Every structure is written in C-alpha cells, then in structure tokens.
Amino acid sequence: MIREHAILPVRPGHEADFIAAFTTARPLIESMPGFGGLSLSRSVEAPSSFLLLVDWERLEDHTEGFRGSPEYARWKALLHRFYDPFPDVQHFVEVG
C-alpha cells in the first residue's frame, strides 16, 4: 500500500468554499481503480491548512491512473484554485 500525503495550503478566507468543493470532488477520487481510502483533516493551529491522506494499492494508481484521468481534470478544476502555494505531495510506504 502507498499513502499519499499532501498539506493543502488553502487561501485564508476560502476554507468553507474549499470544504464544499472537496465534498463535490471526493467521489471522483473514490471511484478510481486502486483507491483504498481517504481522510481530510484541518489544522488546529493553522485553520487554513488541511492534511490530505489517500491510500493507493500502487504508486501508479495515483501518478498514472488518477492523474491521467478525466476525473483528475475535474478534481483539478474544483480544488486547485484554492491553493497558495501549490501543495507538496509525497508518497509513503509503511515500515516495520
């Protein structure tokens, strides 16, 4: 399993609109092959910062499958306008 980790820096004052857009976008990613689960959390200390964790069966399910899909184009249209700066996305594997 691969865990995608992204800190989403939402422009201050746009948090509620981002959450609404994310609610619309969520089924897009959940429908993708290899998708294993998702959580979105909001920072207590910095309320404009969100943590996105997505589990994928394989790295390619995210980097090629989702990012190369029409669903990603819709995801991007719904969410990318909220970020400043653009999120740093990393992928992790469990150890131990």
Secondary structure, 3 states (H helix, E strand, C coil): CEEEEEEEEECCCCHHHHHHHHHHHHHHHHCCCCEEEEEEEECCCCCCEEEEEEEECCHHHHHHHHCCCHHHHHHHHHHHHHECCCCCEEEECCCC
